[in-house]
Amino acid sequence: MRETDTMRHTMLIASAGAALLAACAAAPDEVAQLQASAAGDTYYLRAGMIEEINPPMEAMWNMQVEVMDDFGNFDPALMTPQNWADLQRHAQALAAATQRMATASTFVAANADGPYSDAPVGTDLAAIQQRLDRDKAAYRALSQNTARHAEQLLAAARAQDAGRVTQLVNDMQPQCKACHDVFWYPEEYQNR
């Protein structure tokens, strides 16, 4: 190997090592942002909510009604092995969906060429996009909080901890609302 080739290999290894060291030294949220930027992916919010996030969340809320005690808690006595398996499956789907959202490099309210390009009544997709563009870091932080919450829910479902599952399922609605209040419908909540 020639000296210039050796030098190039050494510089390449040194550069890779420096990048790895920088990633390790960065805060976890910064690492997620670096990974998302490298991936170059776009997260379409309307499609993600309709196709990925809402279905497992609604399934868990519906399940809660079927297996709840007199106080609205998941009742371990009513939870069959199939209920626990379904709960874990829904929690896994939610965790995966929220993780995709939290690590995306770009957030777009709706894909203009996608099936959900029409805004629902009372929703201004252009205004939502402006808010996303204006405060991408806040949206990312809210998404990351939701992803962490979903991971905790998955862990509780795997542990078959009915009390913790109840708390986390019930607390998911305020997680969602926190984002909606800022990015989707802020005008509804600013005048209260």
C-alpha positions in Angstrom: 0.0 0.0 0.0 1.4 3.4 -0.9 1.9 6.1 1.7 -0.9 8.3 0.3 -3.3 5.3 0.4 -2.4 4.6 4.0 -2.8 8.3 4.8 -6.3 8.3 3.2 -7.4 5.2 5.1 -6.1 6.7 8.4 -7.9 10.0 7.7 -11.1 8.1 6.9 -10.9 6.0 10.1 -10.2 9.1 12.1 -13.1 11.0 10.5 -15.5 8.1 11.2 -14.2 7.9 14.8 -14.7 11.6 15.3 -18.3 11.4 14.0 -19.0 8.5 16.3 -17.5 10.3 19.2 -19.6 13.4 18.4 -22.8 11.3 18.2 -22.0 9.6 21.5 -21.3 12.9 23.2 -24.6 14.4 21.8 -27.8 14.4 23.9 -30.2 11.5 23.0 -32.5 13.9 21.2 -29.6 15.3 19.1 -28.6 11.8 18.2 -32.2 11.0 17.0 -32.2 14.2 15.0 -28.8 13.3 13.4 -30.1 9.9 12.6 -33.3 11.3 11.1 -31.4 13.8 9.0 -29.1 11.1 7.7 -32.1 9.0 6.8 -33.7 12.0 5.0 -37.2 10.8 5.6 -40.4 12.8 5.7 -43.3 12.2 8.1 -46.7 13.0 6.8 -48.8 13.8 9.9 -52.3 13.2 8.6 -51.4 9.9 7.0 -49.4 8.9 10.1 -52.2 9.7 12.5 -54.9 8.1 10.4 -53.0 4.9 9.4 -50.5 4.3 12.1 -51.2 6.1 15.4 -55.0 6.2 15.7 -55.7 2.5 15.0 -53.7 1.0 17.9 -54.7 3.8 20.3 -58.4 3.4 19.6 -58.0 -0.4 19.9 -56.6 0.0 23.3 -59.3 2.5 24.4 -61.9 0.0 23.1 -60.2 -2.9 24.8 -60.2 -0.9 28.1 -64.0 -0.6 27.9 -64.3 -4.4 27.5 -62.0 -5.4 30.3 -62.4 -2.6 32.8 -63.4 -2.7 36.4 -66.0 -0.5 38.1 -63.4 2.3 38.3 -62.3 2.3 34.7 -59.1 0.4 35.2 -57.8 -2.6 33.2 -59.0 -5.5 35.4 -56.4 -8.3 35.6 -59.3 -10.7 36.3 -60.9 -9.9 33.0 -57.7 -10.0 31.0 -57.3 -13.2 29.1 -54.0 -14.3 27.6 -55.5 -13.2 24.2 -56.3 -9.8 25.7 -52.7 -9.4 26.9 -51.4 -10.5 23.5 -53.7 -8.0 21.7 -52.7 -5.2 24.1 -49.0 -6.0 23.5 -49.5 -6.0 19.7 -51.4 -2.6 19.8 -48.7 -1.1 22.1 -46.0 -2.4 19.8 -47.7 -0.8 16.8 -48.1 2.5 18.7 -44.5 2.5 19.8 -43.2 1.8 16.3 -45.4 4.5 14.8 -44.5 7.2 17.3 -40.8 6.3 17.0 -41.1 6.8 13.2 -42.7 10.2 13.8 -40.2 11.2 16.5 -37.2 10.5 14.3 -38.3 11.9 11.0 -36.1 14.6 9.5 -39.0 16.6 8.0 -42.6 17.0 9.1 -45.4 17.7 6.6 -49.0 18.2 7.6 -50.3 16.3 4.6 -48.9 14.8 1.4 -50.4 16.8 -1.4 -50.3 13.7 -3.6 -51.5 11.3 -0.9 -55.0 10.1 0.1 -55.4 12.6 3.0 -54.6 15.8 1.2 -58.1 17.3 1.9 -58.3 19.0 5.3 -61.0 17.7 7.7 -63.7 20.3 8.5 -62.3 22.9 10.9 -58.7 22.1 10.0 -56.3 24.4 8.1 -53.5 22.2 6.8 -51.5 25.3 5.5 -51.6 26.9 9.0 -50.5 23.6 10.6 -47.6 23.5 8.1 -46.6 27.0 9.0 -46.6 26.1 12.7 -44.5 23.0 12.0 -42.0 25.0 9.9 -41.8 27.7 12.5 -41.3 25.4 15.5 -40.0 22.1 14.3 -38.0 21.6 17.5 -41.1 21.8 19.6 -43.0 19.3 17.4 -40.0 17.0 17.6 -39.9 17.3 21.4 -43.6 16.5 21.7 -43.2 13.5 19.3 -40.3 12.2 21.3 -42.3 12.5 24.5 -45.1 10.5 22.9 -42.7 7.9 21.7 -41.2 7.5 25.2 -44.7 7.2 26.6 -45.6 4.5 24.1 -42.4 2.6 24.9 -43.4 2.7 28.6 -46.9 1.5 27.7 -45.4 -1.4 25.7 -43.2 -2.4 28.7 -46.2 -2.3 31.0 -48.2 -4.5 28.6 -45.4 -7.0 28.4 -45.1 -7.0 32.2 -48.9 -7.5 32.4 -49.0 -4.6 34.9 -52.7 -3.7 34.6 -52.4 -0.6 36.9 -49.5 0.9 34.9 -51.2 0.0 31.6 -54.4 1.9 32.8 -52.4 4.9 33.8 -50.4 5.0 30.5 -53.4 4.4 28.3 -55.4 7.2 30.1 -52.4 9.5 29.9 -52.0 9.1 26.2 -54.9 11.4 25.5 -53.2 14.4 27.2 -50.0 13.5 25.3 -52.0 13.8 22.0 -53.9 16.9 23.1 -50.6 18.7 24.1 -49.6 18.5 20.5 -53.0 19.3 19.1 -53.2 22.4 21.3 -50.0 23.8 19.8 -50.0 22.6 16.2 -53.4 21.6 15.1 -56.0 23.7 16.9 -54.2 26.4 18.9 -56.9 29.0 18.2 -59.4 26.9 20.1 -57.3 26.8 23.2 -55.7 30.3 23.2 -59.0 32.0 24.1 -59.9 29.9 27.1 
